Amino acid sequence: MRFWGIGILLSLLSLPLSALTRTDYRAVHGMLSNGWVVLRAWSEAGEPRCLAVDPATLEVSVVSGNPDSVKGEAPQKSTYELLRTAVRERRDGVQNAGLRVGRPQRTGAWLTFDLCPSTHPLDRDLFRDLETDASPLPVFLEVSGRWMATHPADLSWLIEQRDAGLLEITWVNHTENHNYRPGVPLKENFLLLPGTDLDAEVFTVEQRLLERGELPSVFFRFPGLVSSPELVDRVLALGLIPLGSSAWLAKQQSVKNGAVVLTHANGNEPEGLEILERWDHRHRPDLFTGAWHWLDERDWVGAAPPAP
């Protein structure tokens, strides 16, 4: 993990994040002198730290410095702000707010795997199969805190696959608890349940990832894809970019160019994984020739969907 100073490059710190104490974790917003946007700030072993994103590329890093010195907004034409604007223009309704499709420069789709709380193990065989498509295979993993807490071996395995060059992981915030009440209307369920603390749901996942030495991305997925316009605005205010989906495979939605594909790799939705594997095997020749790609975070550059 890289650490930057406010406006200057610093050397790597000697201690991993897991060995340090993090306090006063909070949302902040402003621009560093190098043009990066600060999203979070905290103190670690008595030193100020920030989480910042490059608005042009969406790369995230931990930086060292006093967050009180930051101010300003990201350029409106930056990748970061164009994607956030696209979300803001599509936040009506209760379901599937966020980026559902993009306009990538390459032909392909984004693979997203939800890791909601589950008593089942991670489907490692699925990843082993898909890893033959690309080296590394880009995946967006929508991770909940409860899944991380109850599946430490699976989490470690994913990180090992990444470190071995087999996976390129973008960690997407899927909330700490992913609360759900059967029989309760959607407009009062998931994150819309009364008494839900959005900041705690978001910040706890980020801190869990940081404790493992991982970097949370700027992407967020609503549990159950359920939200409200007001809730979308609150997530945007935290500096995040919600991801929806145009291809939830278990719901028989089709994979198309520019799609955000949704499946669950937590054992809760085997039919979606079976559909993905069949689709992947049929199109593997196109993957090998470069006629089709599984897209990564960099493919969002210039890919913001047009205004509705």
Summary of the structure (lengths in Angstrom):
residues: 308
radius of gyration: 18.7
end to end distance: 38.1
largest distance: 54.3
contacts: 1003
relative contact order: 0.18
helix: 32%
strand: 26%
